[in-house]
Amino acid sequence: MAKVTIDGVEIEVEDGTTILNAARKAGGDIVPPAMCYYSKLKGSGGKCRTCLVKVSAGSAKDPRPMPKLVASCSTPVQDGMVVQNITSPEVLEARKGVVEFLLINHPLDCPICDQAGECHLQDLAFEHGRAKTRYEEERRTFDRIDIGDKIQLHMTRCILCYRCVFTCDQITDKRVHGVLNRGDAAEIGTYIQKAVENDFSGNVIDVCPVGALTDKTFRFKSRVWFVKPMDAQRDCTKCCGKTIVWMYGNEIFRVTARKNKYDEVIDWICNDCRFEKKNVSDWNIEGPTKIERHSVISHNKYQIGTKVNAPKKIGYGNITN
Amino acid sequence: MGKKLLFEHINVPGIETYDVYRKQGGYRAVEKALTKMTPDEVMEEVKKSGLRGRGGAGFPTGMKWSFLDRKSNKPRYLVCNADESEPGTFKDRFLMEKIPHILIEGLILSSYALGSNSTYIYIRGEYRWIVGVLEKAIAEAKKAGFLGKNILGKGYDLEIYVHPGAGAYICGEETALIESLEGKRGNPRIKPPFPAVSGLYNCPTVVNNVETLAAVVPILNMGGDEYAKIGIGKSTGTKLISACGNINRPGVYEIDLGLPVDEFLNSDEYCGGIRKGHRLKAVVPGGSSVPIITADLFYKNIKGEARVMSYESLADGGFACGSMLGSGGFIAMDETVCIVRNLWNFTRFYHHESCGQCSPCREGTGWMEKVLHRLEHGHGHMHDIDLLVDVAKKIEGNTICPLGDAAAWPVASAIRHFREEFEYHAKYPDKVKNSRYAHLDDYKKAVELV
């Protein structure tokens, strides 16, 4: 066991735990944001650099500070380590820089993006970004790649977190997509068009922190804050069958996997559940989902335990519970 | 006249062949090491010599070797980093082309010390013709019994493989090199674990520069203590410097570390001074990624002491008024060189070579290049200069590998030392628009104006 102090909060964790996971165990404001790290995916993390923290004392044995800011998602804790996250102006400044870098080539088409409302980059920019951009040049664009009839790829929105690459590598048999090219011309692609055909390929939509990979069956149907998440279940031969169905009235608009507080999928679901089962009769609806994540989608939602009667007709912008 | 260790026999005709190299005393060190010394003794000699990595960082080689995990039962690997892609650096190319056997000999000695049975030379893709030179040398050494099974009857097996890269600067970073060698995309790995524990094929690995490994040969020949006497302070031995720019005698020189910079730049034995009728303006002493410094700061450090060619002396003054010895890519610029254009060129290189894995480098290098392009082509503003400084500051130290730092340092240092030139570009866009050169008179006037 190692004792580590993060922003003055002392916590004891097992050896080999990363700083990020230690902070998550402690909870609260001291948890660094993470755009690329995904606890379910082996090897993820270290790329986006939003989770940078300052290590002001390396360990009890060697209390020297680390010379650079370190990525908290990939740095294991040592006994007696002292970490500064939100208490260090240097960290906040670096994080502000990273957010700016992520946004300079992001199209900022949130008004027409299906991810808006549950987008991690939106949350991150809201918390750490600046109001105006200093970037004057044209934003980069890519040729459109069609990766199949269920998943929409918007490469311009991608922040190259590599989560989808790891997902396809680790939960499906044959990875067909990866990162092509290098530098700021790097893109997620399949090389062969419409190649993503796999029973679990839909999970890349859930892991994508931005709107680069979205559900074609839900495209432009509704804003996420207008649809209501409900825990649902069905007997599925391929996956666990435990999902969230997003309902608008009595219609199911989309199906996603259940996620935890940090928006990480708890159990992967299959494409059948995700894309094909859009009737209420397919599902055994358990009740409203409690969304723990701090985001737009967790606001203006009903209280847990209240009876939900979806109104027959809903006027635009007039959502009452 | 400095001592020649690596280039002692460089001018002997046919030195690239085994016979001539052997006649000049080649492979003597291998015989000595394999018959009379244990691997630990070889390593001890290297430690004693104080040899420091010649690839840029200057990390003590003996210490790096001692970090290698020997307790696990996994095979150990030695990888020779011949992916020399730093703009301004061409020393390894010269060494491998002219005298490949010294590298092979150094590799045998180092592999023996580290206990590696398969050693790889990861060579830059653009050095395609050197692959043949090295492979020929390896075949000759094998024929003579210095490679293969049971070398010199001592029961030590070693194979050396040459692996050409596909032309990426980033593959010179040791973990990206390992990824590339494994056949993957050349993205640097996130450390820890370090290669000494888990490197090539998840086995303990040491990655060393060509010159570092070649230097093991003279160390064994003359003894570590003797080698440590050459040089100054912690910078021991000789160093290959590839000099280019506006000097009279560009080329690759072997110098004793501790040679005064004035002598290196102006004596006829080395660079031969700045070309006639011009004066030195700026120097990049160690390849494009080290900070650029002005002529005054190059000759003398901030305390007024004359600088010498060594790791410490060139770094004296930190990044504010010092630089680094780096990989020895010495670039001298005279007063006709436009610093903004030069910097734009460097930044364009880093933009092109960024692997795109982590966000500060991927986005930041492109951004800096665009801003500098704007400034150089007469579309810049005054506030762009501060923007550049800020972007460079936010890349530096926040990336996975040192490429981010390498891209940020030249920008930060060029603006620190030559800010008025940037201001001139922002202020007089028409004058700089179609000009590749710095205009002396205009430039002087501008200095007075701003």
Chai-1 contact restraints between the chains, C-beta under 6 A:
chainA,res_idxA,chainB,res_idxB,connection_type,confidence,min_distance_angstrom,max_distance_angstrom,comment,restraint_id
A,G46,B,I190,contact,1.0,0.0,6.0,A-B,restraint_1
A,K47,B,Q357,contact,1.0,0.0,6.0,A-B,restraint_2
A,K47,B,C358,contact,1.0,0.0,6.0,A-B,restraint_3
A,C48,B,S359,contact,1.0,0.0,6.0,A-B,restraint_4
A,R49,B,C358,contact,1.0,0.0,6.0,A-B,restraint_5
A,R49,B,S359,contact,1.0,0.0,6.0,A-B,restraint_6
A,R49,B,P360,contact,1.0,0.0,6.0,A-B,restraint_7
A,R49,B,N398,contact,1.0,0.0,6.0,A-B,restraint_8
A,K68,B,G397,contact,1.0,0.0,6.0,A-B,restraint_9
A,S74,B,I190,contact,1.0,0.0,6.0,A-B,restraint_10
A,A94,B,N398,contact,1.0,0.0,6.0,A-B,restraint_11
A,G97,B,K394,contact,1.0,0.0,6.0,A-B,restraint_12
A,V98,B,S359,contact,1.0,0.0,6.0,A-B,restraint_13
A,F101,B,S359,contact,1.0,0.0,6.0,A-B,restraint_14
A,F101,B,P360,contact,1.0,0.0,6.0,A-B,restraint_15
A,F101,B,E363,contact,1.0,0.0,6.0,A-B,restraint_16
A,F101,B,G364,contact,1.0,0.0,6.0,A-B,restraint_17
A,L102,B,S359,contact,1.0,0.0,6.0,A-B,restraint_18
A,I104,B,E363,contact,1.0,0.0,6.0,A-B,restraint_19
A,R134,B,L387,contact,1.0,0.0,6.0,A-B,restraint_20
A,E137,B,K370,contact,1.0,0.0,6.0,A-B,restraint_21
A,R182,B,C355,contact,1.0,0.0,6.0,A-B,restraint_22
A,R182,B,G356,contact,1.0,0.0,6.0,A-B,restraint_23
A,G183,B,S354,contact,1.0,0.0,6.0,A-B,restraint_24
A,G183,B,G356,contact,1.0,0.0,6.0,A-B,restraint_25
A,D184,B,R362,contact,1.0,0.0,6.0,A-B,restraint_26
A,D184,B,G366,contact,1.0,0.0,6.0,A-B,restraint_27
A,A186,B,G356,contact,1.0,0.0,6.0,A-B,restraint_28
